[in-house]
Each structure stands twice: as structure tokens, then as C-alpha cells.
Amino acid sequence: MNSRDLNSPRRLIGLRTLAGAIGAIVLAAGAFAVIRGAANDSPSPTPSTPPPTTTTAPSTTSTVPDPPTTTTTRRAERVSVPTVVGIARDDAITQLAGAGLESRVQTLPSPGTPAGFVLSQSPLPGVEIGKGSTVVLVVSG
């Protein structure tokens, strides 16, 4: 086989598609690596028969992709995260909902702090995030 044969997938191992030819090359390269690796690991003989080749039946379906469709996407409305650290849990949730944000509460034992007050929030106040995003509140428990 000469270098011109590699330019035509029909001539390469009798396969009819470029994908089949590439697959055969990858399989052959993998078999070579296995044989070479085995030779480096132990003095075992190399197989005398070449690895089996696979052929791909010609496709009866069209391989031409559908044209791309044009869709218009609206950019999500952005809102600024309000400051809710230091206020009661329920008031913080109400403020976040008023800004169009969801909330998720995590309770953390905090000796010396009354239960039910926001200790921290993520994202931080003033950060611009998409409307409907979730703000995590760590509340004293």
C-alpha cells in the first residue's frame, strides 16, 4: 500500500466510508500498542496472525446533516442579590422572593447567636445573578 492508498477510504482495507477507515486504523494502532507493550513487559512471542479487520456495511441513510435552525433566545433577566445577613430567616426568604430569587436554608449551630438569624449568604450581596437563581442562606440553629 502506498501513500496514495491512504488518501482514499475506499482503498484502505476495502472499507467504504472514511469513518470506517479511521476506525480500522485506530484498531490497528491499538493492536500494535498491545503487542509492543507485551514485548516490553515479558519475552512472549508476537502473534503470527494479523488482528481481525472489521468492515462496515454501506449506509442506506443520508449522511447530510439537517440545516441549522435559527432560534431566538432571550437573555435571562439579571438581579442584584440583596443583603440579608443579620436578619431573621423568614424575613430574608421574603426579601429574596421579592427580588425574584429562590432560597435554600442550611442550619448551623452557633452558640451565642439567637436561633433563626442569617449568618451568611451565597452569592454575596450586590452580585448580579439570573432571576430565579438560588441564594444559599446559613442560618443559626
ChimeraX attribute file (.defattr): number of C-alpha atoms within 10 A of each C-alpha:
attribute: neighborCount
match mode: 1-to-1
recipient: residues
	/A:1	8
	/A:2	6
	/A:3	7
	/A:4	9
	/A:5	12
	/A:6	13
	/A:7	11
	/A:8	15
	/A:9	17
	/A:10	15
	/A:11	14
	/A:12	20
	/A:13	17
	/A:14	14
	/A:15	21
	/A:16	18
	/A:17	18
	/A:18	14
	/A:19	12
	/A:20	21
	/A:21	23
	/A:22	14
	/A:23	16
	/A:24	20
	/A:25	15
	/A:26	12
	/A:27	16
	/A:28	16
	/A:29	12
	/A:30	12
	/A:31	15
	/A:32	14
	/A:33	12
	/A:34	12
	/A:35	16
	/A:36	12
	/A:37	11
	/A:38	14
	/A:39	13
	/A:40	10
	/A:41	9
	/A:42	8
	/A:43	8
	/A:44	10
	/A:45	9
	/A:46	11
	/A:47	8
	/A:48	6
	/A:49	6
	/A:50	10
	/A:51	11
	/A:52	10
	/A:53	12
	/A:54	14
	/A:55	15
	/A:56	14
	/A:57	10
	/A:58	10
	/A:59	9
	/A:60	6
	/A:61	6
	/A:62	7
	/A:63	7
	/A:64	6
	/A:65	6
	/A:66	7
	/A:67	6
	/A:68	6
	/A:69	6
	/A:70	6
	/A:71	6
	/A:72	6
	/A:73	6
	/A:74	6
	/A:75	7
	/A:76	10
	/A:77	11
	/A:78	14
	/A:79	17
	/A:80	17
	/A:81	24
	/A:82	20
	/A:83	16
	/A:84	22
	/A:85	18
	/A:86	13
	/A:87	15
	/A:88	17
	/A:89	21
	/A:90	12
	/A:91	13
	/A:92	20
	/A:93	20
	/A:94	15
	/A:95	17
	/A:96	21
	/A:97	15
	/A:98	11
	/A:99	15
	/A:100	18
	/A:101	21
	/A:102	16
	/A:103	19
	/A:104	12
	/A:105	14
	/A:106	14
	/A:107	15
	/A:108	14
	/A:109	12
	/A:110	13
	/A:111	9
	/A:112	7
	/A:113	12
	/A:114	13
	/A:115	16
	/A:116	17
	/A:117	23
	/A:118	25
	/A:119	19
	/A:120	17
	/A:121	21
	/A:122	14
	/A:123	17
	/A:124	16
	/A:125	13
	/A:126	11
	/A:127	12
	/A:128	14
	/A:129	17
	/A:130	15
	/A:131	17
	/A:132	17
	/A:133	15
	/A:134	17
	/A:135	20
	/A:136	16
	/A:137	23
	/A:138	21
	/A:139	25
	/A:140	21
	/A:141	15
